[in-house]
Amino acid sequence: MDRDIIEGKWTEIKGRVREAYGELTDDEIEEARGNRQKLEGLIQQRAGKTKDEAREAVDSMLDKV
């Protein structure tokens, strides 16, 4: 998904991230604003996911937006 699209739909994406990964703080989520790699890294670190699992999680969220 194009970075412009991610940034444009950030509010909706942010809500989905909060639902799926409650262990992430609002500040952490906001820090990743529109940056897919940063978001994947946060999910990987805080949720204990592998790189592939984090990528799949982000793909899944973006498919629903």
PyMOL CGO cylinders between C-alpha atoms (Angstrom):
from pymol import cmd
from pymol.cgo import CYLINDER

trace = [
    CYLINDER, 0.00, 0.00, 0.00, 1.28, 3.42, -0.94, 0.3, 1, 1, 1, 1, 1, 1,
    CYLINDER, 1.28, 3.42, -0.94, 2.64, 5.57, 1.90, 0.3, 1, 1, 1, 1, 1, 1,
    CYLINDER, 2.64, 5.57, 1.90, 0.21, 8.40, 0.97, 0.3, 1, 1, 1, 1, 1, 1,
    CYLINDER, 0.21, 8.40, 0.97, -2.73, 6.05, 1.35, 0.3, 1, 1, 1, 1, 1, 1,
    CYLINDER, -2.73, 6.05, 1.35, -1.44, 4.81, 4.71, 0.3, 1, 1, 1, 1, 1, 1,
    CYLINDER, -1.44, 4.81, 4.71, -1.03, 8.38, 5.94, 0.3, 1, 1, 1, 1, 1, 1,
    CYLINDER, -1.03, 8.38, 5.94, -4.48, 9.32, 4.63, 0.3, 1, 1, 1, 1, 1, 1,
    CYLINDER, -4.48, 9.32, 4.63, -6.19, 6.44, 6.41, 0.3, 1, 1, 1, 1, 1, 1,
    CYLINDER, -6.19, 6.44, 6.41, -4.00, 6.60, 9.51, 0.3, 1, 1, 1, 1, 1, 1,
    CYLINDER, -4.00, 6.60, 9.51, -6.89, 7.19, 11.94, 0.3, 1, 1, 1, 1, 1, 1,
    CYLINDER, -6.89, 7.19, 11.94, -8.62, 4.00, 10.83, 0.3, 1, 1, 1, 1, 1, 1,
    CYLINDER, -8.62, 4.00, 10.83, -5.38, 2.02, 10.79, 0.3, 1, 1, 1, 1, 1, 1,
    CYLINDER, -5.38, 2.02, 10.79, -4.47, 3.32, 14.25, 0.3, 1, 1, 1, 1, 1, 1,
    CYLINDER, -4.47, 3.32, 14.25, -7.79, 2.07, 15.61, 0.3, 1, 1, 1, 1, 1, 1,
    CYLINDER, -7.79, 2.07, 15.61, -7.19, -1.39, 14.20, 0.3, 1, 1, 1, 1, 1, 1,
    CYLINDER, -7.19, -1.39, 14.20, -3.68, -1.48, 15.67, 0.3, 1, 1, 1, 1, 1, 1,
    CYLINDER, -3.68, -1.48, 15.67, -5.07, -0.53, 19.09, 0.3, 1, 1, 1, 1, 1, 1,
    CYLINDER, -5.07, -0.53, 19.09, -7.67, -3.31, 18.90, 0.3, 1, 1, 1, 1, 1, 1,
    CYLINDER, -7.67, -3.31, 18.90, -5.18, -5.95, 17.85, 0.3, 1, 1, 1, 1, 1, 1,
    CYLINDER, -5.18, -5.95, 17.85, -2.19, -4.87, 19.94, 0.3, 1, 1, 1, 1, 1, 1,
    CYLINDER, -2.19, -4.87, 19.94, -3.34, -3.30, 23.18, 0.3, 1, 1, 1, 1, 1, 1,
    CYLINDER, -3.34, -3.30, 23.18, 0.18, -3.56, 24.56, 0.3, 1, 1, 1, 1, 1, 1,
    CYLINDER, 0.18, -3.56, 24.56, 1.29, -0.75, 22.24, 0.3, 1, 1, 1, 1, 1, 1,
    CYLINDER, 1.29, -0.75, 22.24, 0.92, 2.72, 23.71, 0.3, 1, 1, 1, 1, 1, 1,
    CYLINDER, 0.92, 2.72, 23.71, -0.76, 5.56, 21.85, 0.3, 1, 1, 1, 1, 1, 1,
    CYLINDER, -0.76, 5.56, 21.85, 2.59, 7.35, 21.73, 0.3, 1, 1, 1, 1, 1, 1,
    CYLINDER, 2.59, 7.35, 21.73, 4.28, 4.35, 20.11, 0.3, 1, 1, 1, 1, 1, 1,
    CYLINDER, 4.28, 4.35, 20.11, 1.52, 3.99, 17.55, 0.3, 1, 1, 1, 1, 1, 1,
    CYLINDER, 1.52, 3.99, 17.55, 1.61, 7.69, 16.78, 0.3, 1, 1, 1, 1, 1, 1,
    CYLINDER, 1.61, 7.69, 16.78, 5.40, 7.56, 16.42, 0.3, 1, 1, 1, 1, 1, 1,
    CYLINDER, 5.40, 7.56, 16.42, 4.95, 5.05, 13.58, 0.3, 1, 1, 1, 1, 1, 1,
    CYLINDER, 4.95, 5.05, 13.58, 2.43, 7.33, 11.84, 0.3, 1, 1, 1, 1, 1, 1,
    CYLINDER, 2.43, 7.33, 11.84, 2.30, 6.28, 8.19, 0.3, 1, 1, 1, 1, 1, 1,
    CYLINDER, 2.30, 6.28, 8.19, 5.58, 4.37, 8.38, 0.3, 1, 1, 1, 1, 1, 1,
    CYLINDER, 5.58, 4.37, 8.38, 4.89, 0.73, 7.69, 0.3, 1, 1, 1, 1, 1, 1,
    CYLINDER, 4.89, 0.73, 7.69, 8.36, -0.49, 8.62, 0.3, 1, 1, 1, 1, 1, 1,
    CYLINDER, 8.36, -0.49, 8.62, 8.26, 1.30, 11.94, 0.3, 1, 1, 1, 1, 1, 1,
    CYLINDER, 8.26, 1.30, 11.94, 4.82, -0.14, 12.69, 0.3, 1, 1, 1, 1, 1, 1,
    CYLINDER, 4.82, -0.14, 12.69, 6.01, -3.65, 11.82, 0.3, 1, 1, 1, 1, 1, 1,
    CYLINDER, 6.01, -3.65, 11.82, 9.02, -3.16, 14.09, 0.3, 1, 1, 1, 1, 1, 1,
    CYLINDER, 9.02, -3.16, 14.09, 6.83, -2.08, 17.00, 0.3, 1, 1, 1, 1, 1, 1,
    CYLINDER, 6.83, -2.08, 17.00, 4.58, -5.10, 16.58, 0.3, 1, 1, 1, 1, 1, 1,
    CYLINDER, 4.58, -5.10, 16.58, 7.63, -7.31, 16.38, 0.3, 1, 1, 1, 1, 1, 1,
    CYLINDER, 7.63, -7.31, 16.38, 9.19, -5.90, 19.55, 0.3, 1, 1, 1, 1, 1, 1,
    CYLINDER, 9.19, -5.90, 19.55, 6.19, -5.35, 21.79, 0.3, 1, 1, 1, 1, 1, 1,
    CYLINDER, 6.19, -5.35, 21.79, 4.03, -8.30, 20.74, 0.3, 1, 1, 1, 1, 1, 1,
    CYLINDER, 4.03, -8.30, 20.74, 6.86, -10.81, 20.37, 0.3, 1, 1, 1, 1, 1, 1,
    CYLINDER, 6.86, -10.81, 20.37, 6.12, -11.53, 16.73, 0.3, 1, 1, 1, 1, 1, 1,
    CYLINDER, 6.12, -11.53, 16.73, 8.59, -12.61, 14.08, 0.3, 1, 1, 1, 1, 1, 1,
    CYLINDER, 8.59, -12.61, 14.08, 9.34, -10.27, 11.19, 0.3, 1, 1, 1, 1, 1, 1,
    CYLINDER, 9.34, -10.27, 11.19, 7.09, -12.29, 8.89, 0.3, 1, 1, 1, 1, 1, 1,
    CYLINDER, 7.09, -12.29, 8.89, 4.26, -12.41, 11.45, 0.3, 1, 1, 1, 1, 1, 1,
    CYLINDER, 4.26, -12.41, 11.45, 4.46, -8.63, 11.92, 0.3, 1, 1, 1, 1, 1, 1,
    CYLINDER, 4.46, -8.63, 11.92, 4.39, -8.08, 8.15, 0.3, 1, 1, 1, 1, 1, 1,
    CYLINDER, 4.39, -8.08, 8.15, 1.38, -10.37, 7.79, 0.3, 1, 1, 1, 1, 1, 1,
    CYLINDER, 1.38, -10.37, 7.79, -0.39, -8.58, 10.65, 0.3, 1, 1, 1, 1, 1, 1,
    CYLINDER, -0.39, -8.58, 10.65, 0.11, -5.20, 9.01, 0.3, 1, 1, 1, 1, 1, 1,
    CYLINDER, 0.11, -5.20, 9.01, -0.97, -6.59, 5.62, 0.3, 1, 1, 1, 1, 1, 1,
    CYLINDER, -0.97, -6.59, 5.62, -4.12, -7.95, 7.21, 0.3, 1, 1, 1, 1, 1, 1,
    CYLINDER, -4.12, -7.95, 7.21, -4.96, -4.62, 8.84, 0.3, 1, 1, 1, 1, 1, 1,
    CYLINDER, -4.96, -4.62, 8.84, -4.34, -2.70, 5.63, 0.3, 1, 1, 1, 1, 1, 1,
    CYLINDER, -4.34, -2.70, 5.63, -6.50, -5.10, 3.61, 0.3, 1, 1, 1, 1, 1, 1,
    CYLINDER, -6.50, -5.10, 3.61, -9.42, -4.26, 5.88, 0.3, 1, 1, 1, 1, 1, 1,
    CYLINDER, -9.42, -4.26, 5.88, -9.02, -0.50, 5.45, 0.3, 1, 1, 1, 1, 1, 1,
]
cmd.load_cgo(trace, "trace")
